[in-house]
Amino acid sequence: MATELLAIATTAASSADIVLAAGDSAHIHLRGSSPPAVPACTVSIDVKGSDGSYTEYHRLTERNPGVVIDATGTYRVRRAACEQGVGVDRD
């Protein structure tokens, strides 16, 4: 069952931290307001460094709407403001 990381919206937003321990994985994917439509909006997945700052790890786009992360670390998803509503789920 999917867990909502970011609700469908057009405003800029960042998720809470997503912590993956050794052996964990997460399928992160875009969600549009009328499935299975995926909006033309970019969402970044950032990884948290040892200094607490975030660096872009991956981008979710209309052409690349999902990714499986299986590396240990702390992540977040970050949506810039866009014209079409987009949300992000984790399976």
N, C-alpha and C positions, 0 to 999 in steps of 0.2 A: 504494500500500500504506500502511496506517495505521501511525502511530507512537504507541505508548502514552505518554501524558504522566503519567497517574495510573492505577495498577492499581485494579481493582475492590476496594473496601473500604468499611467504614462509619466509619472513623476520619478525623479531620481531617488534611489534608495539603496541601502546596503543591508545585507542579512546579518544575523547574529553569527558568531564564529561557528564553524563546522570543524570538529576535531576528529581526525582519523588516527586511530592507534594502529600498531603493527597488525597486519592481517585484515584490517578493515578496508572497505571500498564504498564508494558512493556513486550512483548514476545521477548526474545533475543534468536537467534538461529544461528547455523553454516550454512555456505553456501560453497559448493564445486565448482570447476571449470566446472564440467559437471553435473548439477542437474539431478536427486536428490541425486547424490553421496555426501556423507559426509566424508571428509578426516579423516585419523587417526592422528589427531593433537589435542592437548589440548589447550583450551582457558580459561583463568580465568576471572571471573567477580569479581571485587573488590569493596568494599564499603569504602567511605571516612569517616574517623573519625573526631572528633571535633578539633584534633590537625593538620589536613591536611594530615595525612598519610593514606595510603590505606592498607586494610586487605582483604585477599581472602574471598569472600562470597560464591562462587559457581564455579564449573568447568563444562565446556561444553566439551564433548568428543564424539567419534564416537557412543558410546552406549547411551549417554545422550546428544543429540544435541541441546536441547532447554529447556528453563525455562521461567516461568512467574514470574516477580518480581512485588510485589504489596506493598512493604514496603517503606515508606517515606525515602528518603535519596539521596545521591549523589553517583553514580556508574561510573565505567569505565570497558571496556573490554580490556584484555591484552593477546596478542598472543606472544608466544615464537617462535624462529626460528624453522621451521620444513621442512621436505623434500617435503611434499605435500602442494599445495596452499589451503588456507582456508580463508574465509571471514566471517564477522559477520553482520547480519541484525537485525533490530528492527521492530516489527509490533506493 
